[in-house]
């Protein structure tokens, strides 16, 4: 478990950098496909090789812990700043549903296969489906991606009033001037 968590922590910067340079939908699809491959690998070798299990769990952590942050970033790419709270609330709600239902489904898969390694088969099927659905939704999408060279650098701001946001030259908001 420690290997999984520490590899997930270590990979955040690298995966975040990739998602900033490439289309986040493509990055999510690649990550979901890689998790499915790792899940299949662990299902096949899990019982025979502790070293293979440790490496596979490290890869799993590095990939799985990046899915939610990239999904949030992708959602915020699509929806404007005014909708950020509602979008984040919806994502947290979806995450909580998945976190509640997945243990039941995973244990069902483990019972069906009569093996604790059924968990890895569950990861294989769920992430494979996630990759396919993400690709399908990407083809249906009508959103234009802003090219990296056209993006502005992130500027952190100290805690301030909403009026300051309208004074920011990058903002579309305007205030009445006296």
Helices and strands as residue ranges (DSSP letters): H 2-21, H 24-45, H 50-78, G 81-83, H 84-113, H 118-140, G 148-150, H 162-167
